[in-house]
Amino acid sequence: MRLEWTVIRRLDGLLHGDYRTLFRGSGLDLADLREYQHHDDVRHIDWNVTARLDTPYVRQFTEAREIAGWFLLDLSASIDFGSGDRRKRDMSRDFVAVIARLLTRHGNRIGAVLYGAGVDAVIPARSGRRQVLNLLHRLESHRTPARAAVTDLGELFRGAHEAIPRRSLVFVVSDFQSAPGWEAALGRLSLRHEIVAVRLVDPLERELPDLGLITMQDAESGEQLLVDTHDPGFRRRFAEASARREEALQAAFSRAGVDVLELATDEDLADALVRFSELRRLRSRVAAGAVR
């Protein structure tokens, strides 16, 4: 896949080959204890030491050399949307291709849980390029019924909790357009795994241009609505509703304690990954006390 290798070569240059700036990984060997810093994972607090010294302390671990990576892939009808040359589904496929290759070329295993009208398939974690090709084939060949039930990401997260046997690095690739109530299930999943929420977005989902009368259709229910985008009041209310949804999503991710990578259909994938890597690098330095 040409895009896969092109993006990986760019990332190798920009990240200087250090793929662990994207993936922290997890380990089992206790390396040290230090005082709790803002952004530290509260799951790593050593409560015995904290009680003894009356100051929060966290455990630091030696990272495991291998990472088990899992992709929770939302393949519901809404990710087929795209206002330009690329759909959200295309961004999902390209992201999976690049991250899967980055992981497997270092000997790590990858697996996936596919969600369409429900949890449709679980691909057990394995290593190697053949596993990457199998995952991409399953992703490309998956078809969701045009009139599927309303997306419920809580079902995906509960299915992943049962399917992933041990602590892993988990990428949730979705536009997070779902029935309410998924936040608690994501929070429970993050207690066991390191979660990265990969949010697929399109510019038209945030702000509508003046296109006059247009017909809008719900991708999952098929319901259609005629709207007048020439009306500035309608466009303002649309933008305000989008902003409220954005705030609610960010609050949900924060409560669940997960990192967020946003992938827009009009953005370069490599640029988004580098931006995400720099954010994680900075947060790690802040947590270690290297910078204020």
N, C-alpha and C positions, 0 to 999 in steps of 0.2 A: 504494500500500500504506500503510494508515493507520499501522501500527506504525513503518514505516520513517521517515516524516516526523515522527512524535511523538518518537522517540528522537533523531533528528538535531537537532530543535529543542532538546531538553534538553541535548544535548552542546554545541551552539553556545553556550548560556548558561553551562554549567559550564566549558567549555574556552575561553571567550571567542573562539570561532571559530578557534582555533589547532589545526587538524587535524594539524599536524606534531608535536605532542606525542604523537600516536599513531604516526606514521610518520616515521622519521628520514630515509628516502630515502638515495640515494647519489649521489655526484658524481664527476667526473673531474679537476677542477682542484685541484692542491695549494695549500692556503691557508697552512699554517704547520706548524711542528714544535714539539712540547713533550714534557716528560718523561712517561714511561709512568706511568699511575695504575691503581689496582686497578679492575677491571671494564672496562678498555679492551679493544678487540678486538685480539688478538695479530696478526691478519692485517695490521694497519696499522703494525706496528713497522718503522721504517727501520733495517735491519740495518747499512748503511754508516755512518750517523751513530752508531748504538749502539756499533759497534766502535771508532770514532774517539774517542768521548768516554767510553767504558767505562761508560756509563749508558744504560738503555733509553729510546729516544725513539720516539714515534709520529707518523705523518703525519696532519694534519687536512685535510679536503677541503671545498671549496665544494659544498654540496648542489645536485644537479640540480633544476631547476624541476619536471620531470615525473617521476612514479614509475610504473613498470610493476608492477601488482599482480596476483598470481596466487593462486588458491585451490586447494589440494589437498584434495579433499572425499572423506572416507571415508563412503560410503553403504552400508556392509555392514549386515547384519541387526541387529547389536547396537545400532545407534544408534536403532532403533525403540522402545527401552525407555524407559519413563517411569513413575514411581510416582504422579505427581499428574496435574494437568491438561495438562502439557506433556511431550513426549518430547524426547530428545536431538536427534532430527531437526528438531524445531521450533526449537530453539535454534540449530542449524546454519543453517537457512534464514534466521532473523531476523538472525543475525550477518552472513551474506553480503549480505543486502539492505542493511543499514545501511552496512557498510564499502565495498561497491561504489558506493553513491551518494556517500559522502564522497569517494571517490577520483575518480569520473568527473565530479563537478560542478566539480572543479578542472582538468579537461581530461586526466586521466590515463587510461591504458588498463588494462583488466582482462581476465584470461583464467582458465581453470580446467582442472584435470585431475580427472575423475570416476572414482572407484574403487568397484566393487561386488563382483562375482565376480572381478575383475581390473581392469586399467586399461580402462575401458569407453569413454571418450571424452576428447578434448582439444579445448577450446574456445579458439581462437586469441585473443590479446589485442587488443581494440579499445576505442574510447572511446564515450561516449554512453549515453543512457538506454535506447536499444533494446538495447544489449549487456547492460545490467543485467537487463532484462526477459527476454531470451533465456536468460541464465544461470539466473535464477530458475525459468523454465519447465522447463529441462532438469533442474534440481534436483528440482522437484516431480513431474515425470513419470517420473523414474528409478525403476525397480523392480528390486530384487535378488531372485534366486530364494530361496525359503524355506530350501532345503537347499544353500546355496552352499558352496564350499570354505572352509577356515579362512582368515580374514583375514591377509594378509601385507603389512604396510605397507612393507616393504622393496621390494616390487614397485612400489608407488605412488611411492616416492622415486626409484627408478631410472628409472621412466617420466618423472617430472618433470625429471630431469637431462637427458634427451634432448629433452623437449618445450619447455623454456624456454631460448631462445637466448642471452639476455644477463642480466647481473645485475639482479635484481628483488627486490621485497618479496613474500615468500611466506608465506601463511597456511595452516598445516596444520590442518584442522578435523577432529578425530577424537576418539574415546574411548580410543584407543591400546590397545584390546583386540586383540592381534595375536599371531601366531606370533613366537617370539623371533628376534633377528638383525637387526631393523630399525634399531637404534641406529647401526651403522656407516654405513648408507646415508644416514641423516639427517645424520650428521656430514659426510659428503662433500658433500652438497647445501649445507650451511651454509658451506662454503668458498667457494662462488660467490655465494650469495644471502643476504639478510637474512631470517631465518626467525622467525616467531612461531608457536609451537605453541598452538593453541586447543583446549584439552582439555574435552570434553563429559563431565559427570558427573551422577549422580543420587544423592540422599541414601541410598537403599536399597543402593547399591553399597558403602557404607562401614560401615553399621551396620544390623542387622536389628531391628525391633521384635518384641515378643512377640505373634505371630499364631497360635500353636498349630501344628498340622500343615498344611503347605502344600506344593504341588507346584512345584518350580523347574524351568525349562526353559532349556537352552542355545539362544540365539536363532539360532545358525548351524548347529549339528549336529542340533538337535531333540531331543537327549537329555533325558530327564526324570528328576527325583530327588525323592523324598518326604523332607522334612526336618521336624524338630520344633523350631520356633523358640521353643517354651516352655522348652526346655532352656537354662539360662544358660551352660553350658559350650560349647554349640554357638555361641551368639551371641558369646561371648568369642573363640573360635577364629576365627570369621568376621571379627571386627573386627581381630584380630591379623594375619590373612592380608591383609586390606585395607591395613593400615598398612605391611606389608612391601612390598606392590606399590607403594604410594605412594612409599616411600623409593627403590625401584628406578627408578621413573619419573623422579623428581626428579634422581637421579644421572645417568640417561641424558640428560636435557635439559641438565644442566650440562656433561657431557662434550662434547655436540654444540655447546655455545655458543649455545643458542637461548633467546629469551625465552618465557615461558609465561603465557598468559591462560586462567584457568579459568572455564568457564561452567557453572553448575549449573542444573538444570531448575526449581529453586524460587527462583531469583535474578532480579532485574531486570537486563535487558541493559545499560541505560544506566549503572547503578551499577557493574557489572563493568568497563565500558569506561573510566569515569572513574577507578576504582581503578588500572587498568592504566596509564592515562595518567600519573597521579601517580607511579607507580613508575618509569616511564621518565624522567620529568622529573627526579626525584631522582637517578637513576643518572647522567644526563647532567651534573648539577651536581657530583656527586661526582667524576666522571671529569675535569671541567674544573677541579677544585680549589676550587670555590666554597664547599663545605661539607666538614666532616670526615666 
